[in-house]
Amino acid sequence: MILTAQADHSLSYSSHCLKLAIPFMVKYKMPITPLNYALWYCYVSEKNQDLNKELDSIIKKYKTCDHEQAKRLFNKYLSKDDLSLFYQLSTGFNNVVGKVHQDINEALTYSAEFNLALQECRETLNKADISQESGFDDVLDCVERLSDESAALQSRAQDFQNQLAMAYSEITELKQELVRSRSKAEKDPLTGLYNRGKFDEDIARFCQTNDLAEVAVLTMVDIDHFKQFNDTFGHQKGDQVLRAVSAKLLKHVSSVGQAYRYGGEEFCFTAQFASISDMTNFTQQLRQAVTKLQIKDPNSNKVLSQVTASFGIAIKAKNSNPEQLIAKADKALYLAKEHGRNRIEIVEE
């Protein structure tokens, strides 16, 4: 057994493993189930290299690990005890919510007890006969009791506030970690643009949306002669070109749409415009901005190469089909290359 030997791990360690495991499940679009969590917990713990190698192989081939594959890996390398450990560890996190629940119930109980004390003291005061010495004793007893109950309630209220603050901090931290993990899984690490997986998710919604704008487009962008540049100046300079073009895309497109790294030296963006003229002017300005990029030798400051890109625009119809829209944009990009590169071609659906 792999994980059961770690059953005495502290909550802080299991929290650490959770923060390592969740990004993998998000990145590879695997639901955060007990079985998947147990697999990735084992993976990040690096306790079984055979499991890690086989899981790496599956991810490399399929870009995910579906339920049947995950179940097979679990049965091969883990055990029911390991799944039980997941529940044990996850209980620690669920206890954050449970503790808040408990604190609320206790606060309600304390409040109810104080209210009962108020009612009883009110009845006692109503009956107190201050013409008798015992009446004064009854009043003093009430004052003393209410003073003690009030102090206790105040102390408990402060404890409750402290517990809520701790729970809020823990839950906020976990939520932020999930947001960061999701964002990281959607971004291309080299360029910072959204990646192909994010594009595949977004393009379907983009096609189904009935746009308020007159013109909605998908534009494919390809850096001209990039392979030749890579072969001549090396991959580090090639990466510099990719980052520079990405920065231009991000700066220009963010006001009208969303940019993605489609793959290799190819990018794309979806955008909306008020008119064909606005769309054409925008894309021309972006193309010209790319042509102003210069890659220089850091030692001599000599310009190694100018950068240009070809643009293929597909204007979408309402309720477009993603495959058709992408095919039209690809066709437009092909025409831009065929007609001399560093230019724009448009294909309407």
C-alpha positions as CSV (number, residue, x, y, z in Angstrom):
1,M,0.0,0.0,0.0
2,I,1.2,3.4,-0.9
3,L,-0.7,6.1,1.0
4,T,-1.7,4.3,4.1
5,A,1.8,4.6,5.6
6,Q,1.2,8.4,5.5
7,A,-2.1,8.3,7.5
8,D,-0.5,10.3,10.3
9,H,0.3,13.2,8.0
10,S,-0.8,16.5,9.4
11,L,-3.5,18.6,8.0
12,S,-0.9,21.1,6.8
13,Y,0.9,18.4,4.8
14,S,-2.4,17.1,3.3
15,S,-3.2,20.7,2.5
16,H,0.1,21.0,0.7
17,C,-0.6,17.9,-1.3
18,L,-4.1,19.1,-2.1
19,K,-2.6,22.3,-3.5
20,L,-0.3,20.2,-5.7
21,A,-2.9,17.7,-6.8
22,I,-5.8,20.0,-7.7
23,P,-4.0,21.8,-10.5
24,F,-3.3,18.5,-12.3
25,M,-7.0,17.5,-12.1
26,V,-8.0,21.0,-13.4
27,K,-5.4,21.0,-16.1
28,Y,-6.4,17.6,-17.5
29,K,-10.1,18.2,-17.0
30,M,-10.5,15.4,-14.5
31,P,-13.4,15.7,-11.9
32,I,-12.2,16.2,-8.3
33,T,-13.5,12.8,-7.1
34,P,-12.1,10.7,-4.2
35,L,-10.6,8.3,-6.7
36,N,-8.9,10.9,-8.8
37,Y,-7.7,12.8,-5.8
38,A,-6.2,9.6,-4.4
39,L,-4.3,9.0,-7.7
40,W,-2.9,12.5,-7.8
41,Y,-2.1,12.6,-4.1
42,C,0.0,9.5,-4.7
43,Y,1.5,11.1,-7.8
44,V,2.6,14.3,-6.1
45,S,3.9,12.3,-3.1
46,E,6.2,10.4,-5.6
47,K,5.8,7.2,-3.6
48,N,5.3,4.9,-6.7
49,Q,7.3,5.7,-9.8
50,D,5.5,3.0,-11.8
51,L,2.2,4.7,-11.2
52,N,3.7,8.1,-12.1
53,K,5.2,6.7,-15.4
54,E,1.9,5.1,-16.5
55,L,-0.2,8.1,-15.6
56,D,2.3,10.4,-17.5
57,S,2.0,8.1,-20.5
58,I,-1.8,8.2,-20.5
59,I,-1.9,12.0,-20.1
60,K,0.7,12.4,-22.9
61,K,-1.4,10.3,-25.2
62,Y,-5.0,11.4,-24.4
63,K,-4.4,14.8,-22.7
64,T,-6.6,13.5,-19.8
65,C,-7.3,10.3,-17.9
66,D,-10.9,9.2,-18.1
67,H,-12.8,7.4,-15.4
68,E,-12.1,3.9,-16.7
69,Q,-8.4,4.6,-17.0
70,A,-8.3,6.1,-13.5
71,K,-10.2,3.2,-12.1
72,R,-7.8,0.7,-13.7
73,L,-4.8,2.6,-12.3
74,F,-6.3,2.8,-8.9
75,N,-7.0,-1.0,-8.8
76,K,-3.5,-1.7,-10.0
77,Y,-1.5,0.6,-7.7
78,L,-3.8,1.6,-4.8
79,S,-6.3,0.0,-2.5
80,K,-9.5,0.7,-0.6
81,D,-7.4,1.7,2.3
82,D,-5.9,4.5,0.2
83,L,-9.4,5.7,-0.8
84,S,-10.3,5.7,2.9
85,L,-7.3,7.8,3.6
86,F,-8.6,10.4,1.1
87,Y,-11.8,10.6,3.0
88,Q,-9.8,10.9,6.2
89,L,-7.7,13.8,4.7
90,S,-10.7,15.5,3.0
91,T,-12.5,15.3,6.4
92,G,-9.9,17.8,7.6
93,F,-11.0,20.3,5.1
94,N,-14.7,19.5,5.4
95,N,-14.2,20.2,9.1
96,V,-13.6,23.8,8.3
97,V,-17.1,24.0,7.2
98,G,-18.3,21.8,10.0
99,K,-16.6,23.9,12.6
100,V,-18.4,27.0,11.3
101,H,-21.6,25.1,11.6
102,Q,-20.8,24.1,15.1
103,D,-19.8,27.6,16.2
104,I,-23.0,29.0,14.8
105,N,-25.0,26.4,16.8
106,E,-23.1,27.1,19.9
107,A,-23.6,30.8,19.5
108,L,-27.3,30.2,19.1
109,T,-27.3,28.1,22.2
110,Y,-25.4,30.7,24.2
111,S,-27.8,33.4,23.0
112,A,-30.8,31.2,23.9
113,E,-29.3,30.6,27.4
114,F,-28.8,34.4,27.9
115,N,-32.3,35.1,26.8
116,L,-33.6,32.5,29.2
117,A,-31.6,34.2,32.0
118,L,-33.0,37.5,31.1
119,Q,-36.6,36.1,31.2
120,E,-36.0,34.4,34.6
121,C,-34.4,37.5,36.1
122,R,-37.2,39.7,34.8
123,E,-39.7,37.4,36.5
124,T,-37.7,37.4,39.7
125,L,-37.4,41.2,39.7
126,N,-41.2,41.5,39.1
127,K,-41.8,39.4,42.2
128,A,-39.0,41.0,44.4
129,D,-40.3,42.7,47.5
130,I,-37.8,45.4,48.4
131,S,-39.6,46.0,51.6
132,Q,-38.0,42.8,52.8
133,E,-34.2,42.1,53.0
134,S,-34.7,39.0,50.9
135,G,-36.0,41.3,48.1
136,F,-32.7,43.1,47.9
137,D,-30.9,39.7,47.8
138,D,-33.1,38.7,44.9
139,V,-32.2,41.9,43.0
140,L,-28.5,41.5,43.8
141,D,-28.6,37.8,42.6
142,C,-30.2,38.9,39.3
143,V,-27.6,41.6,38.8
144,E,-24.8,39.2,39.6
145,R,-26.2,36.5,37.4
146,L,-26.8,38.9,34.4
147,S,-23.3,40.3,34.8
148,D,-21.7,36.9,34.7
149,E,-23.9,35.7,31.8
150,S,-23.2,38.9,29.9
151,A,-19.4,38.5,30.4
152,A,-19.6,34.9,29.3
153,L,-21.6,35.7,26.3
154,Q,-19.2,38.5,25.3
155,S,-16.2,36.1,25.6
156,R,-18.0,33.5,23.6
157,A,-18.9,36.0,20.9
158,Q,-15.3,37.0,20.7
159,D,-14.3,33.4,20.4
160,F,-16.9,32.9,17.7
161,Q,-15.6,35.9,15.8
162,N,-12.0,34.6,16.0
163,Q,-13.1,31.2,14.7
164,L,-15.1,32.7,11.8
165,A,-12.0,34.8,10.9
166,M,-9.8,31.7,10.8
167,A,-12.3,29.7,8.8
168,Y,-12.8,32.6,6.4
169,S,-9.0,32.8,5.9
170,E,-8.7,29.1,5.2
171,I,-11.6,28.9,2.8
172,T,-10.4,32.1,1.0
173,E,-6.9,30.7,0.6
174,L,-8.2,27.4,-0.8
175,K,-10.6,29.3,-3.2
176,Q,-7.7,31.5,-4.4
177,E,-5.6,28.3,-5.0
178,L,-8.4,26.8,-7.1
179,V,-8.7,30.1,-9.1
180,R,-4.9,30.2,-9.6
181,S,-4.9,26.5,-10.6
182,R,-7.7,27.0,-13.1
183,S,-6.0,30.1,-14.6
184,K,-2.7,28.3,-14.8
185,A,-4.3,25.4,-16.6
186,E,-5.9,27.7,-19.2
187,K,-2.7,29.8,-20.0
188,D,0.1,29.1,-22.3
189,P,3.2,29.2,-20.1
190,L,5.5,30.8,-22.8
191,T,3.3,33.6,-24.0
192,G,0.7,34.1,-21.2
193,L,-2.1,33.9,-23.7
194,Y,-5.0,31.5,-23.3
195,N,-4.1,28.1,-24.7
196,R,-5.7,25.8,-27.3
197,G,-7.8,24.0,-24.7
198,K,-9.3,27.2,-23.5
199,F,-10.0,28.2,-27.1
200,D,-11.7,24.9,-27.8
201,E,-14.0,25.6,-24.9
202,D,-14.7,29.2,-25.7
203,I,-15.2,29.0,-29.5
204,A,-18.4,26.9,-29.0
205,R,-19.9,29.6,-26.8
206,F,-18.7,32.3,-29.2
207,C,-20.5,30.6,-32.1
208,Q,-23.7,30.1,-30.2
209,T,-23.9,33.7,-29.0
210,N,-26.2,36.0,-31.0
211,D,-23.9,39.1,-31.0
212,L,-25.1,42.6,-30.4
213,A,-22.3,43.8,-32.6
214,E,-22.7,43.9,-36.3
215,V,-19.5,41.9,-37.1
216,A,-18.1,39.0,-35.1
217,V,-15.0,37.4,-36.3
218,L,-12.4,34.6,-35.8
219,T,-9.0,35.7,-36.9
220,M,-6.1,33.3,-37.4
221,V,-2.6,34.8,-37.2
222,D,0.6,33.1,-38.3
223,I,4.1,34.5,-37.9
224,D,5.8,34.6,-41.4
225,H,8.8,32.4,-42.0
226,F,9.0,31.4,-38.4
227,K,10.7,28.1,-39.0
228,Q,13.4,29.8,-41.0
229,F,13.9,32.3,-38.2
230,N,14.2,29.5,-35.7
231,D,16.7,27.6,-37.8
232,T,18.8,30.7,-38.4
233,F,18.8,32.3,-35.0
234,G,17.9,29.5,-32.6
235,H,14.9,28.6,-30.5
236,Q,15.6,31.1,-27.7
237,K,15.3,33.9,-30.3
238,G,12.2,32.2,-31.6
239,D,10.6,32.2,-28.2
240,Q,11.4,35.9,-28.0
241,V,9.5,36.5,-31.2
242,L,6.5,34.4,-29.9
243,R,6.4,36.5,-26.7
244,A,6.7,39.8,-28.6
245,V,3.9,39.0,-31.0
246,S,1.8,37.7,-28.1
247,A,2.3,41.0,-26.2
248,K,1.0,42.9,-29.3
249,L,-2.0,40.7,-29.6
250,L,-2.8,41.0,-25.9
251,K,-2.5,44.8,-25.9
252,H,-4.6,45.3,-29.0
253,V,-7.2,42.5,-28.8
254,S,-8.2,42.9,-25.1
255,S,-10.4,45.8,-25.9
256,V,-12.5,44.0,-28.6
257,G,-12.2,40.3,-27.8
258,Q,-10.0,37.4,-26.6
259,A,-6.6,36.2,-27.9
260,Y,-5.2,32.6,-27.8
261,R,-2.1,30.7,-28.8
262,Y,-3.5,28.2,-31.2
263,G,-0.3,26.2,-31.5
264,G,3.4,26.7,-32.5
265,E,3.7,30.1,-34.2
266,E,0.0,30.3,-34.9
267,F,-2.4,32.5,-32.8
268,C,-6.0,33.4,-33.1
269,F,-8.5,35.8,-31.6
270,T,-12.3,36.3,-31.5
271,A,-13.6,39.8,-31.6
272,Q,-16.7,41.9,-32.2
273,F,-16.9,45.2,-34.2
274,A,-19.6,47.7,-35.2
275,S,-18.8,47.4,-38.9
276,I,-16.6,45.6,-41.5
277,S,-14.7,48.9,-41.8
278,D,-13.9,48.9,-38.1
279,M,-12.8,45.3,-38.2
280,T,-10.5,45.9,-41.2
281,N,-9.0,49.0,-39.7
282,F,-8.3,47.3,-36.4
283,T,-6.7,44.3,-38.1
284,Q,-4.5,46.4,-40.3
285,Q,-3.4,48.4,-37.3
286,L,-2.5,45.2,-35.5
287,R,-0.6,43.8,-38.5
288,Q,1.3,47.1,-38.8
289,A,2.1,47.0,-35.0
290,V,3.7,43.5,-35.6
291,T,5.8,44.8,-38.5
292,K,7.4,47.3,-36.1
293,L,8.8,44.5,-33.9
294,Q,12.5,44.1,-34.2
295,I,14.6,41.2,-32.9
296,K,18.1,42.5,-32.0
297,D,21.4,40.9,-31.1
298,P,21.9,41.8,-27.4
299,N,25.7,42.1,-27.9
300,S,25.8,44.3,-31.0
301,N,22.3,45.7,-30.9
302,K,22.1,44.8,-34.6
303,V,18.7,44.0,-35.9
304,L,18.6,40.3,-36.7
305,S,15.2,40.3,-38.4
306,Q,11.9,42.1,-38.9
307,V,8.8,40.3,-37.8
308,T,5.7,40.1,-39.9
309,A,2.5,38.0,-39.7
310,S,-0.3,36.9,-42.0
311,F,-4.0,37.3,-40.9
312,G,-7.0,35.2,-42.0
313,I,-10.4,36.5,-41.0
314,A,-13.6,34.5,-40.9
315,I,-16.8,36.6,-40.4
316,K,-19.3,34.4,-38.5
317,A,-22.9,34.1,-39.1
318,K,-25.4,33.7,-36.3
319,N,-25.3,30.3,-34.6
320,S,-22.2,29.3,-36.5
321,N,-20.7,25.9,-36.4
322,P,-17.2,26.0,-34.7
323,E,-15.6,23.6,-37.2
324,Q,-16.9,25.6,-40.2
325,L,-15.8,28.9,-38.7
326,I,-12.3,27.6,-38.0
327,A,-12.1,26.1,-41.5
328,K,-13.0,29.4,-43.0
329,A,-10.4,31.2,-40.9
330,D,-7.8,28.6,-41.9
331,K,-8.8,29.1,-45.5
332,A,-8.4,32.9,-45.2
333,L,-5.0,32.5,-43.6
334,Y,-3.9,30.1,-46.4
335,L,-4.9,32.8,-48.9
336,A,-2.9,35.4,-47.1
337,K,0.2,33.3,-47.3
338,E,-0.4,32.4,-50.9
339,H,-0.8,36.1,-51.8
340,G,2.5,37.1,-50.4
341,R,2.3,37.0,-46.6
342,N,2.2,40.0,-44.2
343,R,-1.4,40.7,-45.3
344,I,-5.0,40.2,-44.5
345,E,-7.6,38.0,-46.2
346,I,-11.3,37.8,-45.3
347,V,-13.7,34.9,-45.8
348,E,-17.4,35.3,-45.0
349,E,-19.4,32.3,-43.8
